[in-house]
Amino acid sequence: MEERISLSHGSGGKQTNNLINDLFIKYFNNEIISEMNDSAQISLDGSKRIAVTTDSFVVNPIFFNGGDIGKLAVCGTVNDLAMSGAKPLYLTSAFIIEEGFEIEKLEMIVKSMADAAEEAKIQIVAGDTKVVEKGGVDGVFINTSGIGTIYENTNIKAYNAMAGDVVIVNGTLGDHGMTIMCQRSGIDIEGELKSDCAPLNSLVDSMLEVCSDIHVLRDATRGGVAAVLNEIAEMSKVSIELDESSIPISEEVKGSCELLGLDPLYIANEGKLCCFVSEAYANQVLEAMKKHSLGANAAIIGRVIEQVPQKVYLKTIIGGKRIVDMPSGQQLPRIC
């Protein structure tokens, strides 16, 4: 049977990685793209290093508690730049709009983008608009590209994790994914389940002010923390051991995951990062994160260890230990 694209190819797990490595890298491969960072790190004519990234947003629903597709587009692109240790400066934005889409809704989305850009202190400097026949897209899709300058004396790469590093996250996990899932399904969770969608560049600035020797930064979007940590373990050729009791998860996310039989480690985030830094600087970085509004619930959740096979392991609350695999199959499509 002829192989075709499925929704699982867009969920951020094994199928996504296979598609990237077996198809796109096969034809586009070069020393820059092969590093597989959230942003390409390049130099122009020997000048200051810059970071370049691009992303597309097809989230469903378009409006959700805590944001919308416009805010998500700006924050997602800004965050990819920040994960390279870059100062985001400029964004471009392209809209693919379905015939019949309400102008009022489009204005709400554009205003949301402008507000998010102002919060992140970046400018949207170019764009494009296409309109397709009804049914050609689901409302509106947005593509963005971003450019930023990389801070000096930093070397943040996905393959830089090393034994002895501490793994830090800046807050509760799974908020965005569970907000989208519950809103789609009409599930009413007690409390306030809200997307964590936010630009993380100012938080990263605070972290780099106290420690320029951060080894890895990644935002845990599609596939959640499980996908990101497996990618880092594979690229850095290390193992990562997590402590379940230290992982911050809100009661709303815990409740909804228990109801639906899901693991918060595999649920998408849009305002959470994973930081790998040597133990010597861990407390300084953690303290700086906690002083920032987007890091108030920051926590050390694990360590990089020398263990074979190179996997992500979880020390459970009851004293056991299990492997946290790369997510596989259809997790939650159109999450961003």
Long-range contacts (C-beta under 8 A, 24 or more apart in sequence): 6-330, 7-330, 7-333, 8-328, 8-329, 8-330, 8-331, 8-333, 10-222, 10-333, 10-334, 11-222, 11-223, 11-327, 11-329, 11-330, 11-331, 11-332, 11-333, 11-335, 12-221, 12-222, 12-223, 12-224, 12-227, 12-268, 12-327, 12-331, 13-222, 13-223, 13-227, 13-326, 13-327, 13-328, 13-329, 13-331, 14-326, 14-327, 14-328, 15-328, 15-329, 16-222, 16-223, 17-231, 17-326, 35-157, 35-158, 35-159, 36-158, 36-231, 36-235, 37-83, 37-84, 37-157, 37-158, 38-79, 38-80, 38-81, 38-83, 38-84, 38-158, 38-218, 38-219, 39-80, 39-81, 39-83, 39-84, 39-86, 39-146, 39-148, 41-84, 41-86, 41-150, 48-149, 48-150, 49-149, 49-150, 50-86, 50-147, 50-148, 50-149, 50-150, 51-81, 51-84, 51-85, 51-86, 51-146, 51-147, 51-148, 51-149, 51-150, 52-145, 52-146, 52-147, 53-77, 53-80, 53-81, 53-84, 53-145, 53-146, 54-143, 54-144, 54-145, 54-146, 55-80, 55-143, 55-144, 55-145, 56-141, 56-142, 56-143, 56-144, 57-141, 57-142, 57-143, 57-144, 57-336, 58-138, 58-141, 58-334, 58-336, 59-180, 59-334, 59-335, 59-336, 60-138, 60-180, 60-184, 60-334, 61-180, 61-183, 61-184, 62-105, 62-109, 62-139, 62-140, 63-105, 63-108, 64-179, 64-180, 64-183, 64-195, 65-179, 65-183, 65-192, 65-193, 65-194, 65-195, 66-175, 66-176, 66-179, 66-194, 66-195, 66-196, 66-197, 67-112, 67-195, 67-197, 67-270, 68-108, 68-109, 68-112, 69-109, 69-140, 69-142, 70-108, 70-109, 70-110, 70-111, 70-112, 70-113, 70-116, 70-142, 71-112, 71-113, 71-115, 71-116, 71-197, 72-197, 72-270, 72-336, 73-113, 73-142, 73-144, 74-113, 74-116, 74-117, 74-120, 74-122, 74-124, 74-144, 74-199, 75-116, 75-120, 75-197, 75-198, 75-199, 75-200, 75-270, 75-271, 76-144, 76-221, 76-270, 76-336, 77-144, 77-145, 77-146, 78-116, 78-120, 78-122, 78-146, 78-199, 78-200, 78-201, 79-199, 79-200, 79-201, 79-219, 79-270, 79-271, 79-273, 80-146, 80-219, 81-146, 81-147, 81-148, 81-201, 82-148, 82-199, 82-200, 82-201, 82-203, 82-204, 82-217, 82-219, 83-156, 83-204, 83-217, 83-218, 83-219, 83-273, 84-148, 84-150, 84-156, 84-217, 85-150, 85-151, 85-154, 85-156, 85-204, 85-208, 85-214, 85-217, 86-148, 86-149, 86-150, 86-151, 87-148, 87-149, 87-150, 87-151, 87-201, 87-205, 88-120, 88-121, 88-122, 88-146, 88-147, 88-148, 88-199, 88-201, 89-122, 89-123, 89-147, 89-148, 89-149, 90-122, 90-123, 90-124, 90-125, 90-146, 90-147, 90-148, 91-117, 91-122, 91-123, 91-124, 91-125, 91-144, 91-145, 91-146, 91-147, 92-124, 92-125, 92-126, 92-127, 92-144, 92-145, 92-146, 93-124, 93-126, 93-127, 93-128, 93-142, 93-143, 93-144, 94-127, 94-128, 94-129, 94-130, 94-142, 94-143, 94-144, 95-127, 95-128, 95-129, 95-130, 95-140, 95-141, 95-142, 96-130, 96-131, 96-132, 96-136, 96-137, 96-140, 96-141, 96-142, 96-143, 97-129, 97-130, 97-131, 97-132, 97-137, 97-139, 97-140, 98-131, 98-132, 98-133, 98-134, 98-135, 98-136, 98-137, 98-138, 98-139, 98-140, 99-131, 99-132, 99-133, 99-134, 99-136, 100-134, 101-139, 101-140, 105-139, 106-140, 109-140, 109-142, 116-199, 119-199, 120-199, 120-201, 120-202, 121-201, 121-202, 122-146, 151-208, 151-212, 153-212, 154-208, 154-212, 154-214, 155-215, 156-214, 156-215, 156-216, 156-217, 157-215, 157-216, 158-216, 158-218, 158-231, 158-232, 158-235, 158-236, 159-232, 159-235, 159-236, 159-237, 160-215, 160-216, 160-236, 160-276, 161-215, 161-216, 161-232, 161-233, 161-236, 161-238, 161-240, 161-276, 161-304, 162-215, 162-236, 162-238, 162-278, 162-304, 163-238, 163-304, 163-305, 163-306, 164-278, 164-279, 164-303, 164-304, 165-215, 165-216, 165-276, 165-277, 165-278, 165-279, 165-303, 165-304, 166-276, 166-277, 166-278, 166-279, 166-282, 166-300, 166-302, 166-303, 166-304, 167-229, 167-240, 167-242, 167-274, 167-275, 167-276, 167-300, 167-301, 167-302, 167-303, 167-304, 168-274, 168-275, 168-277, 168-282, 168-285, 168-286, 168-289, 168-298, 168-299, 168-300, 168-301, 169-220, 169-225, 169-247, 169-248, 169-272, 169-273, 169-274, 169-275, 169-298, 169-299, 169-301, 170-200, 170-203, 170-272, 170-273, 170-275, 170-289, 170-292, 170-294, 170-295, 170-297, 170-298, 171-196, 171-248, 171-271, 171-272, 171-294, 171-295, 171-296, 171-297, 171-298, 172-196, 172-248, 172-249, 172-250, 172-253, 172-272, 172-297, 173-220, 173-224, 173-225, 173-247, 173-248, 173-249, 173-253, 173-264, 173-265, 173-267, 173-269, 173-272, 174-224, 174-249, 174-250, 174-253, 174-257, 174-264, 174-267, 174-268, 174-269, 175-250, 175-252, 175-253, 175-269, 175-271, 175-272, 176-267, 176-268, 176-269, 176-270, 176-271, 176-335, 177-224, 177-267, 177-268, 177-269, 177-332, 177-335, 178-252, 178-253, 178-256, 178-257, 178-262, 178-264, 178-267, 180-268, 180-332, 180-335, 181-256, 181-260, 181-332, 182-256, 187-256, 187-259, 187-260, 189-252, 189-255, 189-256, 189-259, 190-252, 190-255, 191-250, 191-251, 191-252, 191-255, 192-252, 193-250, 193-252, 193-253, 193-256, 195-270, 195-271, 196-269, 196-270, 196-271, 196-272, 197-270, 197-271, 198-270, 198-271, 198-294, 200-271, 200-273, 200-294, 202-292, 202-294, 203-273, 203-289, 203-292, 203-294, 203-295, 204-273, 206-288, 206-289, 206-291, 206-292, 206-295, 207-275, 207-285, 207-288, 207-289, 209-288, 210-281, 210-284, 210-285, 210-287, 210-288, 211-277, 211-281, 211-284, 211-285, 211-288, 213-277, 213-278, 213-281, 214-275, 214-276, 214-277, 214-281, 214-285, 215-276, 215-277, 215-278, 216-274, 216-275, 216-276, 217-273, 217-274, 217-275, 217-276, 218-273, 218-274, 219-269, 219-270, 219-272, 219-273, 219-274, 220-268, 220-269, 220-272, 220-273, 220-274, 221-268, 221-269, 221-270, 221-335, 221-336, 222-268, 222-331, 222-335, 222-336, 223-266, 223-268, 223-326, 223-327, 223-331, 224-264, 224-265, 224-266, 224-267, 224-268, 224-269, 224-327, 225-265, 225-266, 225-269, 225-272, 225-274, 226-263, 226-265, 226-266, 226-312, 226-324, 226-325, 226-326, 226-327, 227-266, 227-326, 227-327, 228-274, 229-274, 229-312, 229-324, 230-311, 230-312, 230-324, 230-325, 230-326, 231-326, 232-274, 232-276, 233-310, 233-311, 233-312, 234-310, 236-304, 237-310, 238-304, 238-305, 238-306, 238-310, 239-304, 239-305, 239-306, 239-307, 239-308, 239-309, 239-310, 239-311, 239-312, 239-313, 240-302, 240-303, 240-304, 240-305, 240-311, 240-312, 240-313, 241-302, 241-303, 241-304, 241-305, 241-307, 241-312, 241-313, 241-314, 241-315, 242-301, 242-302, 242-312, 242-313, 242-314, 242-315, 242-324, 243-301, 243-302, 243-315, 244-314, 244-315, 244-316, 244-317, 245-317, 246-299, 246-300, 246-301, 246-302, 247-299, 247-301, 248-297, 248-299, 248-301, 265-314, 265-324, 266-327, 266-331, 267-332, 268-331, 268-332, 268-335, 268-336, 270-336, 276-304, 279-303
